[in-house]
Amino acid sequence: MNPMLGNKGLQLTSLNTFKQLFDDYYSMLCLVAYDMIKNKQLAEEIVDEVFINIWLKRESIEVYKSIRAYLVKSVQNRCINWLEQTKAERLLTESTFDIDTYEFVKWSEDYPLGNLLTIELQEKIEESIKTLPDQCRNIFLLSRNEELSYEKIASRLSISINTVKTQMKIALSRLRESLQDYLPLILFLLFR
Amino acid sequence: MDIQNHLESYNELIFSYFNSSLSKEDEKILIHWLNKDVANKNYFDECHEVWLSTKLKGAQKDFDSEEAFLRFKKKIKRTSSERYLLKRVSISLGKAAAVLLITFLLGVLAFSLAHKNKPGDLTYFTITVPGGSKTKMSLPDGTQVWLNSQSKLTYASNYNQTTREVKLEGEGYFKVAHDKKRPFLVNTSKITIRALGTEFNVKCYADEGLIEATLVTGSVKIEEIARKSNNKENSVILKPNEKLVFVKQTGKLYLKSDSLKTSQNQMIHPESPAIKEAREEKMIVKTIDPLPQIAWKEDKLVFTGENFDEIKAKLERWYGVTVQVSDSELISYHFKGSFEKETLEQALEALTLAAHFKYKIYKDHVTITK
């Protein structure tokens, strides 16, 4: 386990600590931001700002429990602020943008961020993807790597949209199953 | 249907949502379902994490943490506290210079006693932007600041306790977070701009004879610092789209703010008649279009009819170069135009189309001849 996730307040004073934070969480945080605002450069700017802000406040900040949860929350809050601020202009320019839903992308307060979003687990995740049935995996990879819409995937593979949807659904179930060990145990506890 | 199956029956909607392929109707169904039960939202979060985790490997390529850390180090290098600076100074001086250091520290102490009410406890944060670059930052209260090149912003650790005070050298655009109880103050060498929650631009380069403040929204009060201590307060309240110009070097100091308000719709220009008047009056307010004033913040270099001297100063800051103009006749040329992503060479090339001059770029130095 990462030593910085201990229960004591994190010491954020040294540059080495920050180097470690960048190594461990930078890509993940950018991904979280990108997922919300769909703009890579802006996602990086937002994450950069979060780190600078923590550095400036490093002597007054106290992080209990998990620095990761703190970082994710800071990034998500900033993204939501940005989405709020630019709401009006984006409603004019982006027909697909929906103002009601972005709040849902934010993790709920009582959802403990699991362990999946760590670099160490990437091998395991890639393996899980490899074990998907061929067609299922192809569809999944097109959706993930090329960010193609279901329609485009369907037309590229000459299959129906419904097949794409079904296969994506199967992919998610399978992946959840094989990564079950690393997910938080909420569901299990709630429904026992 | 058991709970697990119930949850999984929503997989299709959930995944479509992550993939931005969800129809409006389905989106409503999903939102309704998410609001119904916290367990549903938790399941959604869990699926979200699985989905994101499969993209993390790609994200490591897209978002380079090594590079980001270098950016970070570069940025915080400019953000050193006074305390930190003292430590570094003492290390580099060595034993032989200890006496000097003590003298220096006494000097610092005397200085801080003379200039602060509470010496010792305050730590200062300084953000310095070198020539040729710009930066955007957030202050502890959420106020956003854009700093133009060759600018410096300082604030103390007691920022946001009773007031929100910053010191600016150079040019900055402030989007002040609203807080009625704690006024936001920008101190420049000669004037203070006081705001509660508003957006404005301040330009106060040490090597320029004017200080300019342009208000975009809200309201700000501008006070002359020297006058404040003479307890004859000299202040002006700006309305949106107004710009105040303060002339640093003035012989006479009489000023009535009301009589200074004019509403001519033209740019302030140091050589224009308006400013020649202002040299005697010190503060002058004009109604202007604020957009060209704050274009730099959107990465646009805009000329609105400035003469070559000012353009030279703008180019030097924008590109972080020195410009030498060898023909005095060129100084009288005026330019209008806007540049967005042009390189120095492209910008100069465009300017040569408007006026006939030649230029040479050698490293960080530009020579302009007729």
Chai-1 contact restraints between the chains, C-beta under 6 A:
chainA,res_idxA,chainB,res_idxB,connection_type,confidence,min_distance_angstrom,max_distance_angstrom,comment,restraint_id
A,K19,B,F69,contact,1.0,0.0,6.0,A-B,restraint_1
A,F22,B,S65,contact,1.0,0.0,6.0,A-B,restraint_2
A,F22,B,A68,contact,1.0,0.0,6.0,A-B,restraint_3
A,F22,B,F69,contact,1.0,0.0,6.0,A-B,restraint_4
A,D23,B,S65,contact,1.0,0.0,6.0,A-B,restraint_5
A,Y26,B,S65,contact,1.0,0.0,6.0,A-B,restraint_6
A,Y26,B,A68,contact,1.0,0.0,6.0,A-B,restraint_7
A,S27,B,A59,contact,1.0,0.0,6.0,A-B,restraint_8
A,S27,B,Q60,contact,1.0,0.0,6.0,A-B,restraint_9
A,S27,B,F63,contact,1.0,0.0,6.0,A-B,restraint_10
A,S27,B,S65,contact,1.0,0.0,6.0,A-B,restraint_11
A,C30,B,F63,contact,1.0,0.0,6.0,A-B,restraint_12
A,L31,B,L52,contact,1.0,0.0,6.0,A-B,restraint_13
A,L31,B,A59,contact,1.0,0.0,6.0,A-B,restraint_14
A,F51,B,F72,contact,1.0,0.0,6.0,A-B,restraint_15
A,I52,B,K75,contact,1.0,0.0,6.0,A-B,restraint_16
A,W55,B,I76,contact,1.0,0.0,6.0,A-B,restraint_17
A,F104,B,L34,contact,1.0,0.0,6.0,A-B,restraint_18
A,W107,B,D45,contact,1.0,0.0,6.0,A-B,restraint_19
A,S108,B,K41,contact,1.0,0.0,6.0,A-B,restraint_20
A,S108,B,D45,contact,1.0,0.0,6.0,A-B,restraint_21
A,Y111,B,N42,contact,1.0,0.0,6.0,A-B,restraint_22
A,Y111,B,D45,contact,1.0,0.0,6.0,A-B,restraint_23
A,G114,B,E49,contact,1.0,0.0,6.0,A-B,restraint_24
A,L116,B,E49,contact,1.0,0.0,6.0,A-B,restraint_25
A,L116,B,S53,contact,1.0,0.0,6.0,A-B,restraint_26
A,L117,B,S53,contact,1.0,0.0,6.0,A-B,restraint_27
A,Q122,B,K57,contact,1.0,0.0,6.0,A-B,restraint_28
A,I125,B,S53,contact,1.0,0.0,6.0,A-B,restraint_29
A,I125,B,T54,contact,1.0,0.0,6.0,A-B,restraint_30
A,S143,B,N19,contact,1.0,0.0,6.0,A-B,restraint_31
A,R144,B,T54,contact,1.0,0.0,6.0,A-B,restraint_32
A,R144,B,K55,contact,1.0,0.0,6.0,A-B,restraint_33
A,S149,B,S21,contact,1.0,0.0,6.0,A-B,restraint_34
A,Y150,B,S21,contact,1.0,0.0,6.0,A-B,restraint_35
A,K165,B,E12,contact,1.0,0.0,6.0,A-B,restraint_36
A,M168,B,F15,contact,1.0,0.0,6.0,A-B,restraint_37
A,K169,B,N11,contact,1.0,0.0,6.0,A-B,restraint_38
A,K169,B,E12,contact,1.0,0.0,6.0,A-B,restraint_39
A,L172,B,N11,contact,1.0,0.0,6.0,A-B,restraint_40
A,L172,B,F15,contact,1.0,0.0,6.0,A-B,restraint_41
A,S173,B,E8,contact,1.0,0.0,6.0,A-B,restraint_42
A,L175,B,V50,contact,1.0,0.0,6.0,A-B,restraint_43
A,R176,B,V50,contact,1.0,0.0,6.0,A-B,restraint_44
A,L183,B,E46,contact,1.0,0.0,6.0,A-B,restraint_45
A,I186,B,N42,contact,1.0,0.0,6.0,A-B,restraint_46
A,L190,B,A39,contact,1.0,0.0,6.0,A-B,restraint_47
A,F191,B,I3,contact,1.0,0.0,6.0,A-B,restraint_48
